[in-house]
């Protein structure tokens, strides 16, 4: 059995000294031990892989010629038995090279000594003391016993390395080598790990939701703030909207080398650490670049936790973003998303919060304050941190000086601009702003299908068609006329009376002004009165938008729809005749060619002898006979337009319904096609359906625009930062005909028919404009005077005005005697007066705008039964202005269709009462009319109206049996 060579960290030599029964292995030249350097590993062939000599193997060094290969005793590295215990059998052969020099007389301390094992089994070499080396002989290292001396194998033959022995003999050089190798390995592994982690760290595909949150801001046409949606005070800007002074200040405060570095700044980290150690200005410095700050607050999944893994991820994302995005892109988004205290996100919100102005309007000193706040946005804006903020402000100015964007003289001359608290409110300062803001929200959801989250967090900039000057003028018109009403014995009762008005641009459908109500809680009533409390608001319903959302019966202001349907079906307005006889029974729409029957009195009510016939009276018994469509419109003859309805309505009223819808009316909400369906009732012609003021304004605007419809809207643009504008959704189409020329011609006929309502004999002479501007107009008054309308337009403006009560069609509430006027509840009274007040202020300065010359197409319709087409010789008395006649003698035997004259100048505030003693030609105070006695002229002008700025007609009226009456 052999002993492992690697169990020893020794060097030994075969001494060659023979022992009993054991010749020297090297023929007596050396000792009895071979010369093997265990530090070098294996010996020549013949040794096994574990460092043992195989006994049966003849071992002869390949480089020793002449050396005997027959050895009687143990060779190099082979344990042999001692002399006193010789092994039986043949001796082991050794192949140990002998030295040529003489043998040493004395054994060196490192010479291996062979001793028997306690069991007498094997012999093993004794390990020498560590650090001791063999003697080199008398010749020194190179002498006969040295490295090159006789008998040395170290030079004469290859040195042998024994497996594992290298680790058992340590030197300083070995230790340093191992240490550096381990460190290098870790560096390599770390570099590989970093490279892998960098490649596997993606830039988030979406911005963090919160950073995208920003309020959507709504502005008027003039740029005034109307309001904001959402709670995140942020307004996104483009790079071109950010002033360079603001950028210079932020770079001086946060990252002066921003444009010259990558996503991270090692020098910045070191500099920040050094500054923190020195104390600096008392605030800890951060080593993050603007890019790192940006990705931390902009991208989802980065976070702000103080952990190594998160910081590494932030660095990797910052490096990638710096490679993928431009510096301007990073800086712009950083300035739009960074928190700047007091609920302000981004520099635009901060500018408005602290200085009440846009960022483009900030001075350099103010921009430096906002840049200084970036470091501690939750603290610096507070008064107790004013000194720290001012110190930081100085630091920013000094940085700007160092960067060359500010001179030292400029910095020294600047005074600290103390930031104020201009925290933006959610609603603008004007009394109408809450109403408009609500309209914008509804338009965004109903027309553009925006979600609430989009509106509140999308950061949209929404501009509207609301004209501040026109809004103020319309509120002033309402306010001034209500003051006149309140000065009378019959004042305006806001707890159940309400005003609504809408001004629309016919060319676009844009709502430019409106009167929706007196104001929300906290606002002054109508902008100038007492502050509206919450409890008072509940009493008056101040939050109800009376202009566009509340519905009420519109009375005879519905008649233009009926006339439009007839024109569309081919009626010539100039040559046609309508049946305006009083007290008629109107056939159903299923009998369009049937003439009406006379109605009979059943007690105090009208009755019809045929089922499905609808009894209709006129406003006055004097309104009795044939009329042109224009005269019937100006005088608001009920029977003329209900009869025309049954002719043009179509089966189930479909023709009128379709046309009404084309004008933009929601017929379901109006009750025409849903609820208590009235589409096939003659009362629809008298305005028993419930429409909004806005719908009436749109109808009027369509007619003023030559028959081209545009849906009413207030939004004119929707933009979002770094995104294309949202396309506007404004529906436009011709109402009468797809042929533009025919469409315009038909519309001109309706304009012609509506052009005399402001005439002295019309229902609203008070609306006449002082510059002689032609208007198209119509009044509407409902039964019991629970709502009153006046709609009037010039070519470029369409304005509808309404006064109503909460109760519609029932109850005790009424507008009768409003303002001390017996006809105060008529559409031609206070609604027309409000319209006139506004038009004098806003329409007259525009100059006279003529409507197109009417083009009369179609055929002549005669709705009057053949037997009634001649005027009766006996005068038909009117209940006012009696005894007058067209020719002055009360006979009333003239042409029923000429325009009546008037007995006083309409520019005069009051007219003297008529006495019915006309002296011919329709003249005189009791001027004759076309219908026998007195007619509309004597009635209209024969009375003194108290409390109105202009005169109005005083007409007696007989209420309709059902639904609204015409006026």
Rosetta blueprint (number, residue, H / E / L):
1 X L
2 X L
3 X L
4 X L
5 X H
6 X H
7 X H
8 X L
9 X L
10 X L
11 X E
12 X E
13 X L
14 X L
15 X E
16 X E
17 X L
18 X L
19 X E
20 X L
21 X L
22 X E
23 X L
24 X L
25 X L
26 X L
27 X L
28 X L
29 X L
30 X L
31 X E
32 X L
33 X L
34 X L
35 X L
36 X E
37 X E
38 X L
39 X E
40 X E
41 X E
42 X E
43 X L
44 X L
45 X L
46 X L
47 X E
48 X L
49 X L
50 X L
51 X L
52 X L
53 X E
54 X L
55 X L
56 X L
57 X L
58 X L
59 X L
60 X L
61 X L
62 X L
63 X L
64 X L
65 X L
66 X L
67 X L
68 X L
69 X L
70 X L
71 X L
72 X L
73 X L
74 X L
75 X L
76 X L
77 X L
78 X L
79 X L
80 X L
81 X L
82 X L
83 X H
84 X H
85 X H
86 X L
87 X L
88 X L
89 X L
90 X L
91 X L
92 X L
93 X L
94 X L
95 X L
96 X L
97 X L
98 X L
99 X L
100 X L
101 X L
102 X L
103 X L
104 X L
105 X L
106 X L
107 X L
108 X L
109 X L
110 X L
111 X L
112 X L
113 X L
114 X E
115 X E
116 X E
117 X L
118 X L
119 X L
120 X L
121 X L
122 X L
123 X E
124 X E
125 X E
126 X L
127 X L
128 X L
129 X L
130 X L
131 X L
132 X L
133 X L
134 X L
135 X L
136 X L
137 X L
138 X L
139 X L
140 X H
141 X H
142 X H
143 X L
144 X L
145 X L
146 X L
147 X L
148 X L
149 X L
150 X L
151 X L
152 X L
153 X H
154 X H
155 X H
156 X H
157 X L
158 X L
159 X L
160 X L
161 X E
162 X L
163 X L
164 X L
165 X H
166 X H
167 X H
168 X H
169 X L
170 X L
171 X L
172 X H
173 X H
174 X H
175 X H
176 X H
177 X H
178 X H
179 X H
180 X H
181 X H
182 X H
183 X H
184 X H
185 X H
186 X H
187 X H
188 X H
189 X H
190 X H
191 X H
192 X H
193 X H
194 X H
195 X H
196 X H
197 X H
198 X H
199 X H
200 X H
201 X L
202 X L
203 X L
204 X L
205 X L
206 X L
207 X E
208 X L
209 X H
210 X H
211 X H
212 X H
213 X L
214 X E
215 X L
216 X E
217 X E
218 X E
219 X E
220 X L
221 X L
222 X L
223 X L
224 X L
225 X E
226 X E
227 X E
228 X E
229 X E
230 X L
231 X L
232 X L
233 X E
234 X E
235 X L
236 X L
237 X L
238 X L
239 X H
240 X H
241 X H
242 X L
243 X L
244 X H
245 X H
246 X H
247 X H
248 X H
249 X H
250 X H
251 X H
252 X H
253 X H
254 X H
255 X L
256 X L
257 X L
258 X H
259 X H
260 X H
261 X L
262 X L
263 X L
264 X L
265 X L
266 X H
267 X H
268 X H
269 X H
270 X H
271 X H
272 X H
273 X H
274 X H
275 X H
276 X H
277 X H
278 X H
279 X L
280 X L
281 X L
282 X L
283 X L
284 X L
285 X L
286 X L
287 X L
288 X L
289 X L
290 X H
291 X H
292 X H
293 X H
294 X H
295 X H
296 X H
297 X H
298 X H
299 X E
300 X L
301 X L
302 X L
303 X L
304 X L
305 X L
306 X L
307 X L
308 X H
309 X H
310 X H
311 X H
312 X H
313 X H
314 X H
315 X H
316 X H
317 X H
318 X H
319 X H
320 X H
321 X H
322 X H
323 X H
324 X H
325 X L
326 X L
327 X H
328 X H
329 X H
330 X H
331 X H
332 X H
333 X H
334 X H
335 X H
336 X H
337 X H
338 X L
339 X E
340 X L
341 X L
342 X L
343 X L
344 X E
345 X E
346 X L
347 X H
348 X H
349 X H
350 X H
351 X H
352 X H
353 X H
354 X H
355 X H
356 X L
357 X L
358 X L
359 X H
360 X H
361 X H
362 X L
363 X L
364 X H
365 X H
366 X H
367 X H
368 X H
369 X H
370 X H
371 X H
372 X H
373 X H
374 X L
375 X L
376 X L
377 X L
378 X L
379 X L
380 X L
381 X L
382 X L
383 X H
384 X H
385 X H
386 X H
387 X H
388 X H
389 X H
390 X H
391 X H
392 X H
393 X H
394 X H
395 X H
396 X H
397 X H
398 X H
399 X H
400 X H
401 X H
402 X H
403 X H
404 X L
405 X L
406 X L
407 X L
408 X H
409 X H
410 X H
411 X H
412 X H
413 X H
414 X L
415 X L
416 X L
417 X L
418 X L
419 X L
420 X L
421 X L
422 X L
423 X L
424 X L
425 X L
426 X L
427 X E
428 X L
429 X L
430 X L
431 X L
432 X L
433 X H
434 X H
435 X H
436 X H
437 X H
438 X H
439 X H
440 X H
441 X H
442 X H
443 X H
444 X H
445 X H
446 X H
447 X L
448 X L
449 X L
450 X L
451 X L
452 X H
453 X H
454 X H
455 X H
456 X H
457 X H
458 X E
459 X L
460 X E
461 X E
462 X E
463 X E
464 X E
465 X L
466 X L
467 X L
468 X H
469 X H
470 X H
471 X H
472 X H
473 X H
474 X H
475 X H
476 X H
477 X H
478 X H
479 X H
480 X H
481 X H
482 X H
483 X H
484 X H
485 X H
486 X H
487 X L
488 X L
489 X L
490 X L
491 X L
492 X L
493 X L
494 X L
495 X L
496 X L
497 X E
498 X E
499 X E
500 X E
501 X E
502 X E
503 X E
504 X E
505 X L
506 X L
507 X L
508 X L
509 X L
510 X E
511 X E
512 X E
513 X E
514 X E
515 X E
516 X L
517 X L
518 X L
519 X L
520 X L
521 X L
522 X L
523 X L
524 X E
525 X H
526 X H
527 X H
528 X L
529 X L
530 X L
531 X E
532 X L
533 X L
534 X H
535 X H
536 X H
537 X H
538 X H
539 X H
540 X H
541 X L
542 X L
543 X L
544 X L
545 X L
546 X L
547 X L
548 X L
549 X L
550 X L
551 X L
552 X E
553 X E
554 X L
555 X H
556 X H
557 X H
558 X H
559 X H
560 X H
561 X H
562 X H
563 X H
564 X H
565 X H
566 X H
567 X H
568 X H
569 X L
570 X L
571 X E
572 X L
573 X L
574 X L
575 X L
576 X L
577 X E
578 X E
579 X E
580 X L
581 X L
582 X L
583 X L
584 X E
585 X E
586 X E
587 X L
588 X L
589 X L
590 X L
591 X L
592 X L
593 X L
594 X L
595 X L
596 X L
597 X E
598 X E
599 X L
600 X E
601 X E
602 X E
603 X L
604 X L
605 X E
606 X E
607 X E
608 X L
609 X L
610 X L
611 X L
612 X L
613 X L
614 X E
615 X E
616 X E
617 X L
618 X L
619 X L
620 X L
621 X L
622 X L
623 X L
624 X L
625 X L
626 X E
627 X E
628 X L
629 X H
630 X H
631 X H
632 X H
633 X H
634 X H
635 X H
636 X L
637 X L
638 X H
639 X H
640 X H
641 X H
642 X H
643 X H
644 X H
645 X H
646 X H
647 X H
648 X H
649 X L
650 X L
651 X H
652 X H
653 X H
654 X H
655 X H
656 X H
657 X H
658 X H
659 X H
660 X H
661 X H
662 X H
663 X L
664 X L
665 X L
666 X L
667 X H
668 X H
669 X H
670 X H
671 X L
672 X L
673 X L
674 X L
675 X L
676 X L
677 X L
678 X L
679 X L
680 X L
681 X L
682 X H
683 X H
684 X H
685 X H
686 X H
687 X L
688 X L
689 X L
690 X E
691 X E
692 X L
693 X H
694 X H
695 X H
696 X H
697 X H
698 X H
699 X H
700 X H
701 X H
702 X H
703 X H
704 X H
705 X L
706 X L
707 X L
708 X E
709 X E
710 X E
711 X L
712 X L
713 X E
714 X L
715 X E
716 X E
717 X E
718 X E
719 X E
720 X E
721 X L
722 X L
723 X E
724 X L
725 X L
726 X L
727 X L
728 X L
729 X L
730 X L
731 X L
732 X E
733 X E
734 X E
735 X L
736 X L
737 X L
738 X L
739 X L
740 X H
741 X H
742 X H
743 X H
744 X H
745 X H
746 X H
747 X H
748 X H
749 X H
750 X H
751 X H
752 X H
753 X H
754 X L
755 X L
756 X L
757 X L
758 X L
759 X L
760 X L
761 X L
762 X L
763 X L
764 X L
765 X H
766 X H
767 X H
768 X L
769 X L
770 X L
771 X L
772 X L
773 X L
774 X L
775 X L
776 X E
777 X E
778 X E
779 X E
780 X E
781 X E
782 X L
783 X H
784 X H
785 X H
786 X L
787 X E
788 X E
789 X E
790 X E
791 X E
792 X E
793 X E
794 X E
795 X L
796 X L
797 X E
798 X E
799 X E
800 X E
801 X E
802 X E
803 X E
804 X E
805 X E
806 X L
807 X L
808 X L
809 X L
810 X L
811 X L
812 X L
813 X L
814 X L
815 X L
816 X L
817 X L
818 X H
819 X H
820 X H
821 X L
822 X L
823 X L
824 X L
825 X L
826 X L
827 X H
828 X H
829 X H
830 X H
831 X H
832 X H
833 X H
834 X H
835 X H
836 X H
837 X H
838 X H
839 X H
840 X H
841 X H
842 X H
843 X L
844 X H
845 X H
846 X H
847 X L
848 X L
849 X L
850 X L
851 X L
852 X L
853 X L
854 X L
855 X L
856 X L
857 X L
858 X L
859 X E
860 X L
861 X L
862 X E
863 X L
864 X L
865 X L
866 X H
867 X H
868 X H
869 X L
870 X L
871 X L
872 X L
873 X L
874 X L
875 X L
876 X E
877 X L
878 X L
879 X L
880 X L
881 X L
882 X L
883 X L
884 X L
885 X L
886 X L
887 X L
888 X L
889 X L
890 X L
891 X L
892 X L
893 X L
894 X L
895 X L
896 X L
897 X L
898 X L
899 X L
900 X L
901 X L
902 X L
903 X L
904 X L
905 X L
906 X L
907 X L
908 X L
909 X L
910 X L
911 X L
912 X L
913 X L
914 X L
915 X L
916 X L
917 X L
918 X L
919 X L
920 X L
921 X L
922 X L
923 X L
924 X L
925 X L
926 X L
927 X L
928 X L
929 X E
930 X L
931 X L
932 X E
933 X L
934 X L
935 X H
936 X H
937 X H
938 X H
939 X H
940 X H
941 X H
942 X L
943 X L
944 X L
945 X L
946 X L
947 X L
948 X L
949 X L
950 X L
951 X L
952 X L
953 X L
954 X L
955 X L
956 X L
957 X L
958 X L
959 X L
960 X L
961 X L
962 X L
963 X L
964 X L
965 X L
966 X L
967 X L
